Structures are given as C-alpha cells and as structure tokens.
Amino acid sequence: MNKQIAAAEISIIRPIETSPDRVIAGLLLKTMKLIIVKTTMLGISKISPGFCEALNDFLIE
C-alpha cells in the first residue's frame, strides 16, 4: 500500500505555475482523497465532522 501512496504523491508533482497556497491546498485535497479511499476500503464510511470542518476552514482562508 505504501508503494501506491508514494506513486500517487509522485504523480501529483507537476511544474508549478500557481501560487504556493493553491499548491498546498491541492496537495491537502489529494491527501484527503487518499485518506477517504483508505478508510472506505477498510469499511469505515464515517469521517469525523470536526476533521471536515477543519478542512473547510483551511480552504476558505
């Protein structure tokens, strides 16, 4: 599984033409998607509401 995650992280990295904030937000969202996929594969369908709120607050800023 770690090899798949490493491959996914490598595929995210592209020539950067956007602001660093957008890149960070993009990487965070990609990481979030990996976490959501992994928890769903484990049969855990719930993600803590506080975690989602924290993500929203980060993206709004």
MIDOSE-1310 file (N, C-alpha, C; in nm, 2 decimals, decimal comma, always signed):
residues 61
mnkq	+0,08/-0,12/+0,00/+0,00/+0,00/+0,00/+0,09/+0,13/+0,00; +0,20/+0,12/+0,07/+0,28/+0,24/+0,08/+0,34/+0,27/-0,06; +0,37/+0,17/-0,14/+0,42/+0,20/-0,27/+0,32/+0,27/-0,36; +0,19/+0,23/-0,34/+0,08/+0,30/-0,42/+0,07/+0,45/-0,37
iaaa	+0,08/+0,47/-0,24/+0,07/+0,61/-0,19/+0,19/+0,69/-0,25; +0,31/+0,63/-0,25/+0,43/+0,70/-0,30/+0,41/+0,74/-0,44; +0,36/+0,64/-0,52/+0,33/+0,66/-0,66/+0,23/+0,77/-0,68; +0,13/+0,78/-0,60/+0,02/+0,88/-0,61/+0,08/+1,02/-0,58
eisi	+0,17/+1,02/-0,48/+0,23/+1,15/-0,44/+0,32/+1,20/-0,55; +0,39/+1,11/-0,61/+0,48/+1,15/-0,72/+0,40/+1,20/-0,84; +0,29/+1,14/-0,87/+0,21/+1,18/-0,98/+0,14/+1,32/-0,96; +0,13/+1,36/-0,84/+0,08/+1,49/-0,81/+0,17/+1,60/-0,85
irpi	+0,30/+1,58/-0,83/+0,40/+1,68/-0,85/+0,41/+1,72/-1,00; +0,39/+1,84/-1,04/+0,39/+1,89/-1,18/+0,47/+2,02/-1,17; +0,50/+2,07/-1,29/+0,56/+2,21/-1,29/+0,46/+2,30/-1,23; +0,50/+2,38/-1,14/+0,41/+2,46/-1,06/+0,40/+2,60/-1,12
etsp	+0,28/+2,64/-1,16/+0,25/+2,77/-1,22/+0,15/+2,85/-1,14; +0,11/+2,79/-1,03/+0,01/+2,86/-0,94/+0,08/+2,90/-0,81; +0,00/+2,98/-0,73/+0,06/+3,03/-0,61/+0,08/+2,91/-0,51; +0,17/+2,93/-0,42/+0,20/+2,82/-0,32/+0,08/+2,78/-0,24
drvi	-0,01/+2,87/-0,21/-0,13/+2,84/-0,13/-0,22/+2,74/-0,21; -0,23/+2,77/-0,33/-0,31/+2,67/-0,41/-0,25/+2,54/-0,42; -0,12/+2,53/-0,43/-0,05/+2,41/-0,44/-0,07/+2,33/-0,31; -0,05/+2,40/-0,20/-0,07/+2,33/-0,07/-0,21/+2,28/-0,05
agll	-0,31/+2,36/-0,09/-0,45/+2,32/-0,08/-0,47/+2,20/-0,17; -0,41/+2,20/-0,29/-0,43/+2,09/-0,38/-0,37/+1,96/-0,32; -0,25/+1,97/-0,27/-0,18/+1,86/-0,21/-0,27/+1,80/-0,09; -0,32/+1,90/-0,01/-0,40/+1,86/+0,10/-0,53/+1,78/+0,06
lktm	-0,59/+1,83/-0,05/-0,71/+1,76/-0,10/-0,67/+1,62/-0,16; -0,56/+1,61/-0,22/-0,51/+1,48/-0,28/-0,49/+1,39/-0,16; -0,43/+1,44/-0,05/-0,41/+1,36/+0,07/-0,54/+1,31/+0,13; -0,63/+1,41/+0,13/-0,77/+1,38/+0,19/-0,83/+1,27/+0,11
klii	-0,82/+1,28/-0,02/-0,88/+1,17/-0,11/-0,82/+1,04/-0,08; -0,69/+1,03/-0,06/-0,62/+0,91/-0,02/-0,68/+0,85/+0,11; -0,69/+0,94/+0,21/-0,74/+0,90/+0,34/-0,88/+0,85/+0,33; -0,97/+0,92/+0,25/-1,11/+0,88/+0,24/-1,11/+0,74/+0,17
vktt	-1,03/+0,72/+0,06/-1,03/+0,60/-0,01/-0,99/+0,49/+0,09; -0,88/+0,51/+0,16/-0,83/+0,41/+0,25/-0,93/+0,37/+0,36; -0,99/+0,47/+0,42/-1,09/+0,44/+0,52/-1,21/+0,37/+0,47; -1,25/+0,41/+0,34/-1,37/+0,34/+0,28/-1,33/+0,19/+0,25
mlgi	-1,21/+0,17/+0,21/-1,16/+0,03/+0,18/-1,16/-0,05/+0,31; -1,14/+0,01/+0,42/-1,14/-0,06/+0,54/-1,28/-0,08/+0,60; -1,38/-0,02/+0,53/-1,52/-0,04/+0,57/-1,56/+0,07/+0,67; -1,48/+0,17/+0,68/-1,52/+0,28/+0,77/-1,57/+0,39/+0,68
skis	-1,70/+0,41/+0,69/-1,76/+0,51/+0,60/-1,77/+0,65/+0,66; -1,75/+0,66/+0,79/-1,76/+0,79/+0,86/-1,63/+0,86/+0,87; -1,63/+0,99/+0,84/-1,51/+1,07/+0,87/-1,55/+1,17/+0,97; -1,47/+1,20/+1,07/-1,52/+1,28/+1,18/-1,56/+1,42/+1,13
pgfc	-1,67/+1,47/+1,18/-1,72/+1,60/+1,13/-1,62/+1,72/+1,16; -1,55/+1,70/+1,28/-1,45/+1,81/+1,31/-1,34/+1,81/+1,21; -1,30/+1,70/+1,16/-1,20/+1,69/+1,05/-1,24/+1,77/+0,93; -1,37/+1,74/+0,89/-1,42/+1,81/+0,77/-1,43/+1,96/+0,79
ealn	-1,47/+2,00/+0,91/-1,48/+2,15/+0,94/-1,34/+2,21/+0,93; -1,24/+2,14/+0,99/-1,11/+2,20/+0,98/-1,06/+2,21/+0,84; -1,09/+2,12/+0,75/-1,06/+2,12/+0,61/-1,12/+2,24/+0,55; -1,25/+2,26/+0,57/-1,33/+2,37/+0,52/-1,27/+2,51/+0,56
dfli	-1,24/+2,52/+0,69/-1,18/+2,64/+0,74/-1,04/+2,67/+0,67; -0,96/+2,57/+0,65/-0,83/+2,59/+0,58/-0,85/+2,63/+0,44; -0,95/+2,57/+0,37/-0,97/+2,61/+0,23/-1,03/+2,75/+0,21; -1,11/+2,79/+0,31/-1,18/+2,92/+0,29/-1,08/+3,03/+0,31
e	-0,98/+3,01/+0,40/-0,87/+3,12/+0,42/-0,79/+3,14/+0,31
